[in-house]
């Protein structure tokens, strides 16, 4: 049995409160250690199918940050044309969005200490600047629209959910696992280090209960046995005695002759049989 602690991303501290942060960290560290060209191909497939303008970005010069540790002027982020909120969850949904769809962001604020996303992918240098704010949840938790709206207001200067919705990218951890597995299988240009990192990342997500269902392998199911039953002496049927043919007859000993018969009605006259 493989020791999971040999995995790059798995530690001895398995505190449930840290799982969400560790999953985001594993995602960012994986992207960081892929070659720039490899990372670009990976993200174009993962995100470009959901936001077409992502394919136009220079993803090779990407920088990374965890939580609020991004050393970039807030005004630069707000003025940037290419800014996105990347939501990674178990169900790919933003819960409660219908309640704030037509409301102002001013009614959805949280304290300053809580305005701290899980991570960032960005390029703050010209000519092509972009920012991906990352907010992730474990497969057991849901992401609320109010939390995302607060990020949109604080970091991007959005005033309504309509503005935020245009920059929102929702994916699942299962999407990431599928893409990593497909990438390792089909991209022949990956070196051994990249395959190891992607493989450990997928296994780590499996440890965090991100296990995509891909059906059953019917070839592993053995054929059913062809049972045939016959009356044979080995079963001992010849030793089973016949059932006795019991017949019950009324006798005076049982007092059945004293039990009156059921009433019988003929022409509205009560008679007894």
N, C-alpha and C positions, 0 to 999 in steps of 0.2 A: 504493500500500500504506500502511495506517494505521500510524503510529509508535506502538508499544505504550507508549512512555515518556510519551505524553500521557495515558495512563490515570491516574486519581487514585491508584490503589493500586500501580502498577508502578514500580519504582525500578531504577537501574542496578546495584545490588547484587543479584545472582541466586544468592547462596550457598545451596546446598541445605539447609544447616542452619537457615536463616532462613525457609524457605518455610512451614513449619508455623506459626511465630509470625505471619508476615505474613498467612496465610490467616485466622487467628483475628482478627487486628487489623482486617482488611478487613471481616469480618462485623460486628464490634462498631461500627466507625466508620460503616458503612452504617446500622445501627439507630439510632445516635446522631443522625444528621443527617436522619432521616425525621421528619416531623411526628408529634407524640405520637399523634394519632388514626390516622395511617397505620401507624405502628409497631404499634399495638395490633391493627389488622386483620390485618397481616402475621403477627404471632406467634400470634394466635389460630388461624389456619389452619395454620401450620407446626407448632406445639406442642400446640394444644388438641385436635387429633385423637388425640394420643398420651397426653395427660394432661388429662382433662376439667376438673379443678379449675383449670387454668391460665386458662380463660376467665373465672373469677371474680376474677382478680387485677387490680389497678390498674396496667396496663402503661404508662400514659401518664406516670407519674412515675418512670420507670425511670432508674437510675444505672448507670454502667459503670466497669470497672476492668480492667487488663491484668495478667496473672500474679498475683503476690502483693501488688500495690499496692492493697489494699482496706483503707481506714481504718475498720474496724468491729470492735468487740469480739467476740472469738471466742465468748464465752458467749452473746452475743445471737444469733449465727448458730445455735448449737446448740439454743437454746430456741425458735427460730422454727418455727412450724407448717408453713409452706410453704417447703421447701428441696428443691432438685433438683440432680442432676448431669446436665448436658447433654453427651452424648458425640457428637462429630461425626467420622465416619470415612468411609472409602471403601466399606466393606461393611455398615455399620450393626450390627456384631456386637461383643460383648464376649468376647474369647478367654480361655479357661481358667476360666470361671465355674463349670463343673461340678466343678472340683477344690476350690473353696473354698466351695461352696454350704452345707456343713454344718459349716464350721470357724469358729473365733473370729477376729475381726479382729486379735487380739494376735499371731497368727502371720504377719501380713502387714504388715510395716512397712518403710519405706524411710527413708533419712537425712533429717534436717531440711532440708538444702539442696535435696533433690529434691521435697519436698512443696510444689510450686509449680504450680498449675493455669495454664491458658493465659489464662483471663479470667473475668470476673464480670458478671452482670446482676442488679441487686438494687434493693430499696427498703427502707431501714433505718428509715423513719419510720412511726410508728403513724398510723392504726389497722390498716393492712394491710401487714405486712412480708413480704418474700419474698427468697430468694437462689437464683440459678442459678449453680452452679459449672460452668465450661466447660472441657472437655478435648478437644482436637482432634488428629487425625492426618492426614497426607497420604493420598492415595489408595493409595500404595504401602506404607504402614505399617499395622500392626494395633494395636488397643488391648487391653492386658492387664487382666484382672479384678483382679489384685493391685495394680496402680497405682491403679485406681479405689477399691479397698477401703481403701488407705492414705489417700486423700483423705477418704473417708467417715468414717474413724476420727478423723483429725486435725481436720477442720473441722466435721463434723456430729455427732461423738460416737457414731457407730454402733458396735455391738459385734458385729454379725453381718452376713453378706452378705444375709440375709433382710430386714433393715431397709433396707439400701441399695437392694435391688432394687425396693422400692416407690417410691423417689424417682428412679429412673434413667430418663432419656429418651434413646433412641438414634436418631439420624438420620444421613443421609449427606449429603455435599456435593452429590450429585445431587438429593436432595430440595430442597435450598436453591436450586439453579439452576432447577429446574422451577418452584418456587413464585415465584421472582423473575420469571421469564419470563411465567408466567400472570398474576401480579399486574400487571405493566406492560401486559399486553394487555387485561385486563378491568376494571381499576380506573380509571374515567374521572376520578376526583377527584385523581389524582396531578398535581403541578405539574411544570414542566420540570426543576427542580433534582432532584427526587426520581427522575424518570425517568433523568436523567443518572447519578446515583449508583448506582441499581440496575443500569443498563446497564453501567457500568464495573466494578461488582462481579462481574457474570456473566462479562464478558470476562476479568477478572483470574483468575477460577477456571478459565476455559478455558485460559489461559496455564499454569496449574498442573495441566493435564491432567485437569480435571474436565469431561468432555464427554459428556453423556448420549446414549445411542444411541436414536434415534427412528425407526429404519427407513430404508429407501431411498425416495427420491422416484421412483416408477416413470415419472412423466411426463417425467423428464429422460433416460431411457434411449431412444435412438433405435431405431426399428423395424429388424429385421434385413433385409438386402438379399435380394431374391428372385432368387437365382442360378438360371440355367437353362443346362445344358450340352447341346450338340448336336454331332454329327459334321459339322464344317464345314471347308472348305478352309483357313480361317485358322489352324486348330490344327495343320495340317500332317500330319493322319493319313494322307493319301494317299502321303506320302513315307516312311512306315514300312514297311520290307520285310517280307515274310512270313517266318516262322521256317522254317528248313530242316527237312525230314523225315528226320532221321537214323535209320538202321537199323544195328544192330550184328549181325554174323554171325561165328561162330567160324571162324578160319582157322588153318592150320598155322604161319603167321608169328607168331601170338600165343601159340602153344603151348597153346591151349585144349584140344586133343585129348589132351594129356598129363595134364590135371587129372582125378583120379578123381571119380566121381559120389558123391553122399551115400549112406550105408548105408540099406538098407531091410529091415525085419523082417517076415517072414511065418512064422507058426506057430513062433515061437521059433527060427527059423533065420535066420542072418545072410546076406543076399544083397546083391549090388550091382546097381544098375541099369546 
